[in-house]
Amino acid sequence: MTMSTRQNRLDPSMLDPDELKTLVRFLSATGTPALVDEHGERHDLPKPVFDQLLRVLKMMSEGRAVGMLPEEETFTSQAAANYLGVSRQHLVDLLEGEEIPFHRVGTHRRVYFKDLLAYERRRDASRRKALKNLSKEVDEAGLYDPAHTGGND
């Protein structure tokens, strides 16, 4: 069953702000979260589900709307570029260079959200590794002097 964008969106205006803040405070202090059905039967929530629920409620308490996308959601090349924060042409270059898988609908390129997430993880890991290597090179070359950081010489 596919859901419309409206069904995938949680807007903070849907809840009373005080009730939302109380719920966030309560859940933040909870040990083992659980749901209780109409017969009083308790069902413990798995930690990843609880953590995501708490994250959503915290964002909503900050006045931020939250949208949910299935990983199989397809993006146009422009929407994918917007998501990654790059130009459409750069995204097309990544697609054509086989950095990100895509498929065509007629003549239009489409990218699965899961493939954007995978690329984003690889890109971020590569950036962290490069920064770590640069930091190591600077340190080994003796170019970093903590006594002179942040000051105006």
ZIPE-V715721 format. One record per residue. N is the residue number from 1. RES is the residue in one small letter. SS is DSSP state (a for helix, b for strand, c for the rest). PSI is psi in radians with two decimals (none if undefined). BURIAL is 1 if it has 24 or more other ideal C-beta (glycine too) atoms within 12 Angstrom, else 0. Layout:
{{N/RES/SS/PSI/BURIAL} {N/RES/SS/PSI/BURIAL}}
This chain:
{{1/m/c/2.18/0} {2/t/c/2.59/0} {3/m/c/2.54/0} {4/s/c/2.87/0} {5/t/c/-0.68/0} {6/r/c/-0.71/0} {7/q/c/-0.42/0} {8/n/c/0.01/0} {9/r/b/2.26/0} {10/l/b/2.04/0} {11/d/c/2.39/0} {12/p/a/-0.44/1} {13/s/a/-0.17/0} {14/m/a/-0.27/0} {15/l/c/2.67/0} {16/d/c/2.24/0} {17/p/a/-0.70/0} {18/d/a/-0.71/0} {19/e/a/-0.70/0} {20/l/a/-0.79/1} {21/k/a/-0.71/0} {22/t/a/-0.74/0} {23/l/a/-0.76/1} {24/v/a/-0.78/1} {25/r/a/-0.79/0} {26/f/a/-0.85/0} {27/l/a/-0.54/1} {28/s/a/-0.44/0} {29/a/c/0.00/0} {30/t/c/2.43/0} {31/g/c/-1.37/0} {32/t/c/1.82/0} {33/p/c/2.58/1} {34/a/b/2.80/0} {35/l/b/2.58/0} {36/v/b/2.17/0} {37/d/c/-3.14/0} {38/e/c/-0.25/0} {39/h/c/0.09/0} {40/g/c/0.11/0} {41/e/c/2.26/0} {42/r/b/2.38/0} {43/h/b/1.94/0} {44/d/b/2.42/0} {45/l/c/2.33/0} {46/p/c/2.50/0} {47/k/a/-0.80/0} {48/p/a/-0.62/0} {49/v/a/-0.79/0} {50/f/a/-0.80/0} {51/d/a/-0.72/0} {52/q/a/-0.73/0} {53/l/a/-0.80/1} {54/l/a/-0.71/1} {55/r/a/-0.78/0} {56/v/a/-0.82/1} {57/l/a/-0.66/1} {58/k/a/-0.76/0} {59/m/a/-0.72/0} {60/m/a/-0.64/1} {61/s/a/-0.33/1} {62/e/c/0.08/0} {63/g/c/0.23/0} {64/r/c/2.32/0} {65/a/c/2.64/0} {66/v/b/2.33/0} {67/g/b/2.58/0} {68/m/c/2.33/0} {69/l/c/2.32/0} {70/p/c/2.60/0} {71/e/c/-0.34/0} {72/e/c/0.01/0} {73/e/c/2.41/1} {74/t/b/2.52/1} {75/f/b/2.53/1} {76/t/b/2.92/1} {77/s/a/-0.63/1} {78/q/a/-0.75/0} {79/a/a/-0.68/0} {80/a/a/-0.73/1} {81/a/a/-0.76/1} {82/n/a/-0.76/0} {83/y/a/-0.77/1} {84/l/a/-0.22/1} {85/g/c/0.61/0} {86/v/c/2.95/1} {87/s/c/2.77/0} {88/r/a/-0.69/0} {89/q/a/-0.71/0} {90/h/a/-0.72/0} {91/l/a/-0.79/1} {92/v/a/-0.70/0} {93/d/a/-0.71/0} {94/l/a/-0.71/1} {95/l/a/-0.87/1} {96/e/a/-0.48/0} {97/g/c/0.11/0} {98/e/c/0.48/0} {99/e/c/-0.53/1} {100/i/c/2.21/1} {101/p/c/2.61/0} {102/f/c/2.92/1} {103/h/b/2.93/0} {104/r/b/2.50/0} {105/v/b/1.77/0} {106/g/c/-2.15/0} {107/t/c/0.01/0} {108/h/b/2.39/0} {109/r/b/2.46/1} {110/r/b/2.50/1} {111/v/b/2.33/1} {112/y/b/2.47/1} {113/f/a/-0.70/1} {114/k/a/-0.58/0} {115/d/a/-0.58/1} {116/l/a/-0.73/1} {117/l/a/-0.74/1} {118/a/a/-0.76/0} {119/y/a/-0.76/1} {120/e/a/-0.74/0} {121/r/a/-0.77/0} {122/r/a/-0.77/0} {123/r/a/-0.80/0} {124/d/a/-0.71/0} {125/a/a/-0.71/0} {126/s/a/-0.72/0} {127/r/a/-0.75/0} {128/r/a/-0.72/0} {129/k/a/-0.77/0} {130/a/a/-0.72/0} {131/l/a/-0.72/0} {132/k/a/-0.76/0} {133/n/a/-0.73/0} {134/l/a/-0.77/0} {135/s/a/-0.73/0} {136/k/a/-0.77/0} {137/e/a/-0.74/0} {138/v/a/-0.76/0} {139/d/a/-0.79/0} {140/e/a/-0.51/0} {141/a/c/-0.07/0} {142/g/c/0.41/0} {143/l/c/-0.11/0} {144/y/c/2.10/0} {145/d/c/1.77/0} {146/p/a/-0.39/0} {147/a/a/-0.32/0} {148/h/a/0.33/0} {149/t/c/2.39/0} {150/g/c/-0.07/0} {151/g/c/2.84/0} {152/n/c/1.95/0} {153/d/c/none/0}}
